[in-house]
């Protein structure tokens, strides 16, 4: 907190969250440094997005630009997208295929491994100690889990296996069983809401707000949720498939063709702070989120098939994916409007209050049913501690 800024007063009750943290500029700036640039692992890509040698993808974490490549040996790399000379952003295209990357300012040239392979200079132009080997593109720390690429900027971030705390089997299930995926495409959206509003989305609303979940009897599902002290969440939703769907011109959108158990018809893993992956019926998607401003959040919906799918199943996954889970899909079409209204409403005094699944308002719960909103509370406690907010009096 900087001089002149009022402190954040965190409620004593475990199911209360102060609304002003969603709209304060000073809170947003502190979050970037403590969370997004701190000791958290952040999802930035899946290797299926860069399947060939020379493929690349650019992303941002907060305001930090990254360049992700598959080099000529087939290895995945993540670099800071910043020239090792004067810091110019090296690549601006969202994706593509190149054998090298050229900084336009002084024509320094880097290969797909990030090594400096060329820079214009004559003998005597640079100090005698200059060696190209000393000027590669800098790298953040990187980890991979079932093809999922994660980075961290923190110095004390735990090893990835410790960080995930036993979530591997759920991540594998959401990513086709083994993470061997085939990229189908993207949909990208900028939400007029704070990143925490987007990340705080709960399962309590699903069968009440979304038409598709109503048709699949989400409210009657006997699934479960898991949440740990790092703020990661798992949803396993039981779905009931209707015998007829009169409201759809194409009933195949709600067909389940890949042979999974309807009791696990929807499996979602949300990794703190913002991104996650979902297997909903036959669609597999990763949502990469990034905070742009206190009231703007960018989300990339990234859709996949399994590497072993036949073409008929691939076509089904394509049709089902964006029509269900995308920003205009039946499952999530209303979310953007709700997020905006949540953000607008957070400019009023008081707290956001969680009730569904809460048994003791002063204790962070540990067990959750399919439709509970209480599974968000362990994440809020983790957030409170990261931000250094002390609890107020009862």
Secondary structure per residue as TSV (DSSP state, phi and psi in degrees):
chain	resnum	aa	ss	phi	psi
A	1	X	-	360.0	132.9
A	2	X	-	-90.7	161.3
A	3	X	T	-59.2	133.6
A	4	X	T	93.7	-12.2
A	5	X	-	-91.2	137.7
A	6	X	-	-74.9	146.8
A	7	X	-	-71.1	155.1
A	8	X	-	-84.3	124.6
A	9	X	-	-99.3	111.5
A	10	X	B	-91.5	131.8
A	11	X	-	-62.6	153.4
A	12	X	S	-72.2	-31.6
A	13	X	S	-73.2	134.9
A	14	X	T	-68.9	-18.3
A	15	X	T	-101.3	15.9
A	16	X	E	-115.6	137.7
A	17	X	E	-130.0	127.5
A	18	X	E	-67.7	130.1
A	19	X	G	-67.7	-26.3
A	20	X	G	-69.7	-16.2
A	21	X	G	-69.6	-14.7
A	22	X	G	-82.5	-15.9
A	23	X	T	-126.1	-1.2
A	24	X	-	-89.4	125.3
A	25	X	H	-61.4	-40.6
A	26	X	H	-65.4	-35.5
A	27	X	H	-65.7	-43.7
A	28	X	H	-58.9	-45.8
A	29	X	H	-63.7	-38.8
A	30	X	H	-68.3	-35.1
A	31	X	H	-62.5	-41.3
A	32	X	I	-55.3	-45.8
A	33	X	I	-78.3	-39.5
A	34	X	I	-81.6	-29.7
A	35	X	I	-110.0	-64.3
A	36	X	I	-71.2	-30.8
A	37	X	T	-103.4	13.0
A	38	X	S	-104.7	-147.5
A	39	X	S	-92.1	53.4
A	40	X	-	-124.8	146.4
A	41	X	-	-86.4	133.7
A	42	X	E	-122.5	129.7
A	43	X	E	-73.9	129.9
A	44	X	E	-126.4	-19.0
A	45	X	E	-173.1	170.6
A	46	X	E	-121.3	143.9
A	47	X	G	-62.4	-18.7
A	48	X	G	-65.2	-17.0
A	49	X	G	-76.7	-17.8
A	50	X	G	-131.3	66.5
A	51	X	-	-74.1	-23.2
A	52	X	S	-110.7	154.9
A	53	X	T	-58.0	131.1
A	54	X	T	92.1	-10.8
A	55	X	E	-66.2	146.6
A	56	X	E	-145.1	162.1
A	57	X	E	-143.3	139.1
A	58	X	E	-112.2	141.6
A	59	X	E	-144.8	172.9
A	60	X	E	-127.4	144.4
A	61	X	E	-114.2	110.2
A	62	X	T	62.3	-119.5
A	63	X	T	-105.1	5.0
A	64	X	E	-88.0	117.4
A	65	X	E	-83.3	139.0
A	66	X	E	-125.3	150.6
A	67	X	E	-122.4	121.7
A	68	X	E	-111.7	127.5
A	69	X	E	-130.5	157.5
A	70	X	E	-111.0	114.1
A	71	X	-	-78.4	-178.5
A	72	X	T	-71.2	-9.4
A	73	X	T	-97.5	3.0
A	74	X	S	85.6	5.0
A	75	X	-	-87.8	149.4
A	76	X	E	-91.6	135.6
A	77	X	E	-131.7	149.2
A	78	X	E	-126.3	126.4
A	79	X	E	-121.7	155.7
A	80	X	E	-68.5	130.0
A	81	X	S	-81.3	69.4
A	82	X	S	-154.6	122.4
A	83	X	-	-60.1	137.5
A	84	X	T	-72.4	-2.7
A	85	X	T	-88.9	-70.8
A	86	X	T	-122.5	5.8
A	87	X	-	88.8	12.7
A	88	X	-	-68.6	141.2
A	89	X	-	-61.0	124.4
A	90	X	-	-80.1	-45.4
A	91	X	-	-124.7	134.6
A	92	X	-	-113.2	-17.6
A	93	X	S	-67.2	144.1
A	94	X	S	-67.6	-28.6
A	95	X	E	-166.0	170.2
A	96	X	E	161.2	-161.4
A	97	X	E	-141.1	124.6
A	98	X	-	-145.3	154.3
A	99	X	S	-91.5	-17.8
A	100	X	E	-157.4	164.6
A	101	X	E	-127.4	127.1
A	102	X	E	-110.9	126.6
A	103	X	-	-75.9	123.9
A	104	X	T	-71.9	-17.4
A	105	X	T	-71.3	-52.4
A	106	X	T	-128.1	13.9
A	107	X	-	62.4	33.9
A	108	X	-	-73.7	139.3
A	109	X	E	-120.7	130.1
A	110	X	E	-121.3	142.6
A	111	X	E	-86.6	-177.9
A	112	X	T	-71.9	-9.3
A	113	X	T	-92.8	1.2
A	114	X	-	84.6	4.6
A	115	X	-	-80.3	140.2
A	116	X	E	-74.2	116.8
A	117	X	E	-113.2	-4.5
A	118	X	E	-167.9	139.9
A	119	X	-	-156.0	128.0
A	120	X	-	-64.7	120.1
A	121	X	-	-169.0	152.6
A	122	X	-	-107.6	160.8
A	123	X	T	-54.2	130.4
A	124	X	T	94.7	-12.4
A	125	X	S	-70.2	-38.3
A	126	X	S	-108.1	162.5
A	127	X	-	-56.5	151.5
A	128	X	T	-59.9	-26.1
A	129	X	T	-79.6	-6.1
A	130	X	-	-63.7	132.0
A	131	X	-	-141.5	128.3
A	132	X	G	-54.7	-33.4
A	133	X	G	-62.4	-19.1
A	134	X	G	-87.5	1.2
A	135	X	-	-128.6	49.4
A	136	X	-	-75.6	166.3
A	137	X	-	-63.4	134.1
A	138	X	-	-71.7	153.9
A	139	X	-	-125.4	140.1
A	140	X	-	-80.3	167.9
A	141	X	E	-69.2	138.7
A	142	X	E	-128.8	151.2
A	143	X	E	-144.8	157.1
A	144	X	E	-132.0	137.1
A	145	X	E	-137.3	114.4
A	146	X	T	49.4	42.6
A	147	X	T	83.1	-11.8
A	148	X	E	-75.1	130.0
A	149	X	E	-102.1	124.9
A	150	X	E	-125.9	150.5
A	151	X	E	-132.1	160.8
A	152	X	E	-142.8	145.0
A	153	X	-	-103.5	-5.8
A	154	X	-	-79.1	156.6
A	155	X	S	-86.9	-21.4
A	156	X	S	-119.8	20.6
A	157	X	-	-64.6	131.9
A	158	X	-	-68.0	161.4
A	159	X	-	-54.2	149.8
A	160	X	H	-58.7	-38.7
A	161	X	H	-65.3	-37.9
A	162	X	H	-68.3	-39.0
A	163	X	H	-63.4	-39.2
A	164	X	H	-78.9	-18.0
A	165	X	T	49.1	55.4
A	166	X	T	81.4	13.3
A	167	X	-	-85.6	1.1
A	168	X	H	-56.4	-43.9
A	169	X	H	-67.0	-32.5
A	170	X	H	-73.8	-37.8
A	171	X	H	-63.2	-43.4
A	172	X	H	-60.0	-43.8
A	173	X	H	-63.1	-41.9
A	174	X	H	-67.8	-25.4
A	175	X	T	-106.4	40.1
A	176	X	T	79.5	9.6
A	177	X	T	100.1	-33.9
A	178	X	T	-141.9	1.2
A	179	X	-	78.3	4.7
A	180	X	-	-84.9	93.7
A	181	X	E	-114.9	166.4
A	182	X	E	-128.9	124.2
A	183	X	E	-67.9	131.4
A	184	X	E	-102.2	-37.0
A	185	X	E	158.6	-175.3
A	186	X	E	-130.0	154.8
A	187	X	E	-134.6	136.0
A	188	X	E	-126.3	142.5
A	189	X	E	-146.1	147.8
A	190	X	E	-112.0	118.7
A	191	X	E	-91.1	139.7
A	192	X	S	-87.9	69.1
A	193	X	S	-162.2	159.9
A	194	X	-	-67.2	150.7
A	195	X	H	-61.1	-31.7
A	196	X	H	-71.3	-30.9
A	197	X	H	-61.9	-44.8
A	198	X	H	-65.1	-48.3
A	199	X	H	-68.4	-22.7
A	200	X	T	-83.2	0.6
A	201	X	-	-52.9	134.2
A	202	X	-	-117.4	171.8
A	203	X	S	-88.4	-15.6
A	204	X	T	-56.3	-37.1
A	205	X	T	-79.3	-18.3
A	206	X	H	-55.7	-53.3
A	207	X	H	-78.3	-8.0
A	208	X	H	-96.3	-32.8
A	209	X	H	-98.1	-39.2
A	210	X	-	-100.1	128.1
A	211	X	H	-59.8	-43.3
A	212	X	H	-62.0	-40.8
A	213	X	H	-69.5	-29.2
A	214	X	H	-65.6	-42.3
A	215	X	H	-66.0	-26.0
A	216	X	T	-97.4	9.3
A	217	X	T	54.4	48.8
A	218	X	G	-60.2	-39.1
A	219	X	G	-62.1	-28.2
A	220	X	G	-92.2	2.4
A	221	X	-	-70.1	146.8
A	222	X	-	-109.5	31.8
A	223	X	-	-74.9	-162.2
A	224	X	E	-150.7	170.1
A	225	X	E	-132.7	152.8
A	226	X	E	-126.7	146.6
A	227	X	E	-148.9	140.4
A	228	X	-	-117.7	-179.9
A	229	X	T	-73.3	-8.9
A	230	X	T	-92.2	0.7
A	231	X	S	89.8	4.9
A	232	X	-	-78.1	145.9
A	233	X	E	-132.7	147.6
A	234	X	E	-126.9	132.2
A	235	X	E	-117.0	128.2
A	236	X	E	-122.2	106.6
A	237	X	E	-104.7	132.4
A	238	X	-	-84.8	130.2
A	239	X	-	-116.2	148.1
A	240	X	-	-116.1	121.1
A	241	X	-	-89.8	124.8
A	242	X	-	-67.8	147.2
A	243	X	S	-71.0	-31.1
A	244	X	-	-143.0	147.4
A	245	X	-	-126.9	87.0
A	246	X	T	-70.7	-20.5
A	247	X	T	-82.2	-6.6
A	248	X	-	-113.8	135.1
A	249	X	S	-70.2	-26.9
A	250	X	-	-123.6	88.3
A	251	X	G	-61.9	-16.9
A	252	X	G	-64.5	-15.6
A	253	X	G	-60.4	-24.5
A	254	X	G	-110.5	22.1
A	255	X	-	-88.1	149.5
A	256	X	-	-116.0	99.4
A	257	X	-	-106.1	-11.5
A	258	X	S	-91.0	2.8
A	259	X	-	84.7	11.9
A	260	X	-	-77.0	163.8
A	261	X	-	-77.1	123.6
A	262	X	G	-57.1	-23.6
A	263	X	G	-67.9	-15.9
A	264	X	G	-124.2	42.1
A	265	X	S	-67.7	-24.1
A	266	X	E	-132.8	117.6
A	267	X	E	-124.6	122.6
A	268	X	E	-132.0	136.4
A	269	X	E	-121.1	120.4
A	270	X	E	-109.2	119.3
A	271	X	E	-98.1	128.0
A	272	X	T	-60.9	138.3
A	273	X	T	-94.8	-23.1
A	274	X	T	-141.0	-25.5
A	275	X	E	-103.4	167.2
A	276	X	E	-169.4	179.9
A	277	X	E	-136.8	149.4
A	278	X	E	-140.5	133.6
A	279	X	E	-110.4	104.5
A	280	X	E	-115.8	112.3
A	281	X	T	54.7	-118.2
A	282	X	T	-99.0	0.1
A	283	X	E	-93.1	138.3
A	284	X	E	-121.0	126.6
A	285	X	E	-143.0	146.5
A	286	X	E	-116.5	132.3
A	287	X	E	-108.1	111.0
A	288	X	E	-95.0	116.2
A	289	X	E	-107.1	152.1
A	290	X	E	-148.5	131.2
A	291	X	E	-77.7	121.5
A	292	X	E	-95.1	-38.0
A	293	X	E	-158.6	176.2
A	294	X	T	-60.5	-25.7
A	295	X	T	-122.9	19.6
A	296	X	E	-139.3	130.6
A	297	X	E	-133.7	127.0
A	298	X	E	-96.6	135.4
A	299	X	E	-130.8	128.7
A	300	X	E	-105.4	111.0
A	301	X	E	-82.0	118.3
A	302	X	E	-119.9	122.1
A	303	X	E	-108.7	145.3
A	304	X	E	-137.5	154.8
A	305	X	E	-113.0	168.8
A	306	X	E	-82.4	148.9
A	307	X	T	-59.5	-25.9
A	308	X	T	-95.7	2.4
A	309	X	-	-64.6	142.8
A	310	X	-	-79.2	169.1
A	311	X	H	-65.8	-30.7
A	312	X	H	-65.3	-42.7
A	313	X	H	-69.2	-35.6
A	314	X	H	-60.3	-45.8
A	315	X	H	-61.8	-39.2
A	316	X	H	-63.6	-42.7
A	317	X	H	-64.2	-40.0
A	318	X	H	-61.0	-47.1
A	319	X	H	-65.6	-40.6
A	320	X	H	-76.4	-35.7
A	321	X	H	-57.6	-69.7
A	322	X	H	-70.2	-26.2
A	323	X	H	-75.0	-16.5
A	324	X	H	-106.1	-55.7
A	325	X	H	-99.1	-11.9
A	326	X	S	-71.6	177.6
A	327	X	T	-61.7	-20.2
A	328	X	T	-116.3	18.4
A	329	X	S	-79.7	162.4
A	330	X	T	-63.3	-28.6
A	331	X	T	-81.0	-31.5
A	332	X	T	-127.0	7.7
A	333	X	T	-58.6	-38.7
A	334	X	T	-80.1	-12.0
A	335	X	H	-61.2	-44.8
A	336	X	H	-58.3	-42.2
A	337	X	H	-65.2	-41.5
A	338	X	H	-65.7	-42.3
A	339	X	H	-60.2	-42.8
A	340	X	H	-63.6	-41.2
A	341	X	H	-70.5	-34.2
A	342	X	H	-62.8	-44.7
A	343	X	H	-63.9	-43.1
A	344	X	H	-61.5	-44.4
A	345	X	H	-67.8	-19.3
A	346	X	T	-75.2	-6.5
A	347	X	T	-81.9	16.1
A	348	X	S	-113.0	159.9
A	349	X	S	-66.4	159.2
A	350	X	S	106.5	-164.1
A	351	X	E	-119.9	154.8
A	352	X	E	-83.3	134.1
A	353	X	E	-119.5	127.2
A	354	X	-	-100.1	132.1
A	355	X	-	-128.5	-40.9
A	356	X	T	-66.3	113.9
A	357	X	T	94.5	-1.9
A	358	X	-	-88.4	128.3
A	359	X	S	-110.0	-28.3
A	360	X	-	-135.6	114.8
A	361	X	T	-66.7	-12.7
A	362	X	T	-106.3	4.5
A	363	X	S	-125.4	132.1
A	364	X	-	-72.3	121.6
A	365	X	-	-72.0	163.0
A	366	X	-	-127.1	-12.6
A	367	X	-	-125.1	145.4
A	368	X	E	-147.7	140.4
A	369	X	E	-87.9	174.7
A	370	X	T	-58.1	-36.7
A	371	X	T	-104.0	11.1
A	372	X	-	-77.5	145.1
A	373	X	S	-95.0	-6.6
A	374	X	G	-68.9	-16.4
A	375	X	G	-66.5	-14.2
A	376	X	G	-75.3	-20.2
A	377	X	H	-69.4	-37.7
A	378	X	H	-58.2	-35.9
A	379	X	H	-66.3	-37.6
A	380	X	H	-67.7	-34.7
A	381	X	H	-67.1	-39.9
A	382	X	H	-61.9	-45.1
A	383	X	H	-58.7	-47.0
A	384	X	H	-56.8	-43.6
A	385	X	H	-68.3	-41.4
A	386	X	H	-60.2	-39.3
A	387	X	H	-82.2	-8.1
A	388	X	T	75.1	26.4
A	389	X	-	-86.7	127.5
A	390	X	-	-85.5	144.4
A	391	X	B	-74.1	142.3
A	392	X	-	-80.7	-175.3
A	393	X	-	-82.6	155.3
A	394	X	-	-61.7	360.0
